[in-house]
Amino acid sequence: MRKKKKISQSELAQKLGLKTSGTISRWENEDFYPETKTLLKIAKIFDVNLTELVELNLMEGETLPKASIDDTKLIELQAQLLEVQTELVEILKENRELRKELRNKES
């Protein structure tokens, strides 16, 4: 997918906040695979969801990530959980701000 989008390993590494492109190379050589959080970032960079990222890589003959169907479902669930956790943090922040405003009005 990276090659089709004409993004170099260095560019992708920079977008992901990695120090070097060596990590991208190691993923592509199947030395190891990105964590779920990183997969979510990659999906966002390529403007696809996590399922599409896995499917597109498999269709292109790549194996990122090398996973069975059960592993793919687990990755999807982890991604959904991370999204819910992120939303929850935002709701809690908003709640805290609303409580502060209410206290200030009551004072």
C-alpha positions as CSV (number, residue, x, y, z in Angstrom):
1,M,0.0,0.0,0.0
2,R,2.8,2.4,0.9
3,K,4.4,1.8,-2.5
4,K,1.1,2.3,-4.4
5,K,0.6,5.6,-2.6
6,K,4.2,6.5,-3.5
7,I,5.2,7.2,0.1
8,S,8.8,6.4,1.0
9,Q,9.7,4.4,4.1
10,S,11.2,7.6,5.5
11,E,8.0,9.6,4.9
12,L,5.8,7.0,6.5
13,A,8.2,6.8,9.5
14,Q,8.1,10.5,9.9
15,K,4.3,10.6,9.8
16,L,4.2,7.8,12.4
17,G,6.7,9.7,14.6
18,L,9.4,7.0,14.3
19,K,13.1,7.9,14.5
20,T,14.2,6.0,11.5
21,S,12.7,4.1,8.5
22,G,14.3,0.9,9.7
23,T,11.2,0.0,11.6
24,I,9.1,0.2,8.4
25,S,11.6,-1.9,6.6
26,R,11.5,-4.6,9.4
27,W,7.6,-4.6,9.2
28,E,7.8,-5.1,5.4
29,N,10.4,-7.8,5.8
30,E,8.1,-9.5,8.4
31,D,10.8,-9.3,11.1
32,F,8.1,-8.1,13.4
33,Y,4.7,-6.3,13.2
34,P,3.4,-3.0,14.4
35,E,1.3,-2.7,17.5
36,T,-2.4,-2.1,17.3
37,K,-2.1,1.6,18.1
38,T,0.4,1.9,15.2
39,L,-1.8,0.0,12.9
40,L,-4.6,2.5,13.6
41,K,-2.2,5.3,12.8
42,I,-1.2,3.7,9.5
43,A,-4.9,3.2,8.6
44,K,-5.5,6.8,9.3
45,I,-2.6,7.9,7.2
46,F,-3.9,5.9,4.3
47,D,-7.5,6.9,5.0
48,V,-8.8,3.4,5.5
49,N,-10.2,1.5,8.5
50,L,-8.2,-1.3,10.1
51,T,-10.1,-4.0,8.3
52,E,-9.5,-2.4,5.0
53,L,-5.8,-2.0,5.8
54,V,-5.5,-5.7,6.5
55,E,-7.5,-6.7,3.5
56,L,-5.7,-4.3,1.1
57,N,-2.3,-5.6,2.2
58,L,-3.4,-9.2,1.8
59,M,-4.8,-8.4,-1.7
60,E,-1.5,-6.8,-2.6
61,G,0.3,-9.9,-1.6
62,E,1.7,-8.4,1.6
63,T,1.3,-10.0,4.9
64,L,1.1,-7.1,7.2
65,P,0.0,-8.2,9.7
66,K,0.4,-11.9,9.4
67,A,-2.7,-13.0,11.1
68,S,-5.3,-15.7,11.2
69,I,-9.0,-14.8,11.0
70,D,-9.2,-15.0,14.8
71,D,-6.2,-12.6,15.0
72,T,-7.8,-10.2,12.6
73,K,-11.0,-10.2,14.7
74,L,-8.9,-9.6,17.8
75,I,-7.1,-6.7,16.1
76,E,-10.5,-5.2,15.1
77,L,-11.8,-5.5,18.6
78,Q,-8.7,-3.9,20.0
79,A,-9.1,-1.1,17.6
80,Q,-12.7,-0.6,18.6
81,L,-11.8,-0.7,22.2
82,L,-9.1,1.9,21.7
83,E,-11.6,4.1,19.9
84,V,-14.2,3.7,22.7
85,Q,-11.5,4.5,25.3
86,T,-10.5,7.6,23.4
87,E,-14.1,8.7,23.2
88,L,-14.6,8.0,27.0
89,V,-11.6,10.2,27.8
90,E,-13.0,13.0,25.8
91,I,-16.4,12.6,27.5
92,L,-14.7,12.7,30.9
93,K,-12.8,15.8,30.0
94,E,-16.0,17.5,28.9
95,N,-17.8,16.4,32.1
96,R,-15.0,17.8,34.2
97,E,-15.3,21.2,32.4
98,L,-19.1,21.2,32.7
99,R,-18.8,20.5,36.5
100,K,-16.3,23.4,36.8
101,E,-18.6,25.7,35.0
102,L,-21.6,24.7,37.2
103,R,-19.6,25.2,40.4
104,N,-18.5,28.7,39.2
105,K,-22.1,29.6,38.4
106,E,-23.2,28.4,41.9
107,S,-20.5,30.5,43.6
